[in-house]
Amino acid sequence: MQLARVADLATNERLTVQMNPTNPPRHAGNSGPRRIITTSDDPEVVYMESAEEGRIITDSAGTFRSRLLFTSLQGAARDP
């Protein structure tokens, strides 16, 4: 059911799916889900989850580091 929903969203260009091989070395971007939240009025905020807790990152260095990790993870992934 969930994969069907993801396929539907990808078909309708609401998201891009990229997959990493299952056997690469551990990547720092795989530390858990994170969401970079951008608004027109406020600075970026990162919401990051782990098995134990959720965390909000508001400092510019932390948000920049999250963007770098995401970009690096995309570079390691297969093409969309």
Steps between C-alpha positions, in 0.01 A plus 500: 500500500776748593707423191194553282454845656867587443472385138188714455674810640805440283284453190325830567837676550433586863820329611817356359611155608869419522636184656838422647655158448457273800868422536688836496707616795294667770407855398450781752180600319344166599482602865122530486223693333541874481289772352630842399219750552516823301258792512511837329518690830716295737843337481521130419433247772592131497289237673694180557374171645677213665370186669497681833393858425427781257729799483463849353812669365475877460859625487634583154804270536274205586261564210794543263649169619165327442486637144855375436413154632188486284691611190769242569237229548336596169838476330545145631150395390399358167346733244128571544 
